[in-house]
């Protein structure tokens, strides 16, 4: 019985030591910065100085760059890149886990040079809009002249129906 008690203590002790040695998860801001850096590395590898290429995220982008992240984080980065429309997964035999840039991703890299620069520019623009306060920009809706004419005719017909008038053609 004393041996079982010591073995139980040993298991608990090892579990406590594992918990002590675990790396703390980075806070949200640090994780966001880390994601931006990883996505930046991936997009630069896919962009390849203006030549779109197809690469495996894990074996051809992260591993050669010396980035070691968990499988779960790799899947999260994959999802971010796919859902933002920056990259597409490649479908076909032997292409499992491979990515290629979308047109949006190519334009982003061509215009800003990196994902980090794009995020900085977007943040700067949002800050300027917030500091502007009363300078709100409302979306503008453009109506084609033909659509406007049709809408005007329809409202005129509805008005005539309501008043009991009909359109009479004079010869």
Secondary structure, DSSP 8 states (H G I E B T S, - for coil): -HHHHHHHHHHHHHHHHHHHHS-----HHHHHHHHHHHHHHHHHHHHTTT----EEIIIIIITTTT----HHHHHHHHHHHHHTTSEEE--STT-TTEEEE-HHHHHHHHHHSSHHHHHHHHHHHHHHHHHHTT----------HHHHHHHHHHHHHHHHHHHT-------
